[in-house]
């Protein structure tokens, strides 16, 4: 029968706990495509706003 080493058991428990945390965090990450779509929409809105401000400023002058 193999002798159990307390240090090896502790390391194994730590690795299992760390993997559990990693998997939980990975499952809760947002969908990157949704984030990119939101950034693209914001960029488009900002461009439209800048063009509107520029057009309005030119009309006022």
C-alpha positions as CSV (number, residue, x, y, z in Angstrom):
1,X,0.0,0.0,0.0
2,X,1.4,3.4,-1.0
3,X,2.1,5.9,1.7
4,X,0.1,9.1,1.4
5,X,2.0,12.4,1.6
6,X,0.1,15.2,3.3
7,X,1.8,17.8,1.1
8,X,0.7,16.0,-2.1
9,X,-2.9,15.8,-0.8
10,X,-2.8,19.6,0.0
11,X,-1.5,20.4,-3.5
12,X,-4.1,18.2,-5.1
13,X,-6.9,19.9,-3.0
14,X,-5.5,23.4,-3.9
15,X,-5.4,22.5,-7.6
16,X,-9.0,21.2,-7.6
17,X,-10.2,24.3,-5.8
18,X,-8.4,26.6,-8.2
19,X,-9.8,24.7,-11.2
20,X,-13.3,25.0,-9.8
21,X,-12.9,28.8,-9.4
22,X,-11.4,29.1,-12.9
23,X,-14.3,27.1,-14.5
24,X,-16.9,29.1,-12.6
25,X,-15.3,32.4,-13.7
26,X,-15.1,31.2,-17.3
27,X,-18.8,30.2,-17.3
28,X,-19.7,33.7,-16.2
29,X,-17.7,35.7,-18.8
30,X,-19.8,37.7,-21.2
31,X,-20.2,36.7,-24.8
32,X,-17.4,38.6,-26.6
33,X,-19.4,39.0,-29.8
34,X,-22.1,40.8,-27.8
35,X,-19.5,43.2,-26.3
36,X,-18.1,43.9,-29.7
37,X,-21.5,44.6,-31.1
38,X,-22.2,47.0,-28.3
39,X,-18.9,48.8,-29.0
40,X,-19.7,49.0,-32.7
41,X,-23.1,50.5,-32.0
42,X,-21.6,53.1,-29.6
43,X,-19.0,54.0,-32.2
44,X,-21.6,54.4,-34.8
45,X,-23.7,56.6,-32.5
46,X,-20.7,58.8,-31.7
47,X,-19.9,59.2,-35.3
48,X,-23.5,60.3,-36.1
49,X,-23.5,62.7,-33.2
50,X,-20.2,64.2,-34.3
51,X,-21.5,64.7,-37.8
52,X,-24.7,66.3,-36.5
53,X,-22.7,68.7,-34.3
54,X,-20.4,69.6,-37.1
55,X,-23.3,70.3,-39.5
56,X,-25.2,72.3,-36.9
57,X,-22.0,74.4,-36.1
58,X,-21.5,75.1,-39.8
59,X,-25.2,76.3,-40.2
60,X,-24.9,78.6,-37.2
61,X,-21.8,80.3,-38.6
